[in-house]
Amino acid sequence: MKINLLCAVTLTFLFTTIWPNKSYANNEQFNNNNNVSAYILSESFSNILPIKQLIEDEWLQAPATDSSIGFTQNETGIKAYWGNFSFNVAHRIDYFVFTNPDTAQAFYLERTDQPLTTQDSYQLSLKLHHQRSNGFRIGYQWQFDGFSTEINIGYWDVSASRESQITGEIFGDENNNITGTAELNEFYSDKNFLKHTNSNKWETDGYGVTLDLSANWTINSELDITLDIKDLYSKFNMKNLGYSQGNVDTDGTFINSLGGKSYLPLYRGVFGAKDFDFTLPEQVNLVAHYLAENLSSEDFSLGYLARYKRQGDVNFYYAGVELEFENSALTLMLDLEHLSPEIQYSNSWCAITFAIDDIDIEKAMQFSLGLSGYYTF
């Protein structure tokens, strides 16, 4: 009997739940004018398999040999500035999956009906984290001579949360039998690996607190630096969330109708409800902007950009240029490691961002898209 890998469910679940998007809205946080903006921010990255294949659950190619992470972070909201105060209402969805090459390879072979015989054994390591919440942020900005900073404190009402971890070792044979053991440890507001549903035995709501920090430093007429850290501090608490912990093994065997030996996976463990606390990895954006005065004119100014970003425990490095006109700006950047170009356009009332690492969507491992609109009063 063929045994489906439990990790397959998780890797598919991550990418079929939401199409990954993100953009960077034109940052108005250091603008003295009172204004209101509506935005959609989303960003996704995978070094496991192209995003489209993961979304459609079609493993057309083997995963990367250094597979380790996939994430999508998404937020929509409305933000208003009134003097030095800011008010933000938002909905956010965060997904992370952390794995290793063995787990990704085992999933690929099982998903494409190939025997797990490319190596002697596969060491499973998989962690999935998901949270969905609605909330608001209250912020205040300070402005000094050449320096500005803003702090935002957020409160979130969590409507769904899940953290699932699998570790273990599995083996395959030429007959597509899979044997081995795996340990599961899960917290969830609804269905988990074993498809448990809530029969009003555990809570589905929780709350969280976050702290964001932004700063801008104008060093001189040519150089300025901007720092933005989202989720610099985060603490989420779920009361009496669904909980399960146990082991899956293939101790049970039987002789099938063809006379061969097959394996029936057995689960031994506990189910119940338990308090669950979690944090989110911080998002760091550090941008240095240098104005090339010798290449600028009365009609436009040219600037060079260097950017460091850290998201989902992955480091990204960018270089780019910015053309700034009287009422608009165009920015072109390149992710130096993943060779993903990014284009940003902004004016006094809107901003658009688009990024993709391969013009062929079938091969894209990185995809960003976002919109925002502004009204100043």
Buried (B, 14 or more C-beta within 10 A) or exposed (E): BEBEBBBBBBBBBBBEBBBBBBBBBBBBBBBEEEBBBBBBBBBBBBBBBBBBBBBEEBBEEBBBEEBBBBBBBBBBBEBBBEEEEBBBEBBBBBBBBBBBBBBBBBBBBBBEEEBBEEEEBBBBBBBBBBBBBBBBBEBEBEEEEEBBBBBBBBBBEBBBBBBBBBBBEBBBEEEBBBBBBBBBBBBBBBBBBBEBEBEEEBBBBBBBBBBBBBBBBBEEEEBBBBBBBBBBBBEBBBEBBBBBBBBBBBEEEEEEEEEEEBBEBEBEBEBEBBEBEBEBBBBBBBBBBBBEEEEBEEEBBBBBBBBBBBBBEBEBEBEBBBBBEEEBBBBBBBBEEBEBBBBBBBBEBBBBBBBBBBEEEEBBBBBBBBBBBBEEE
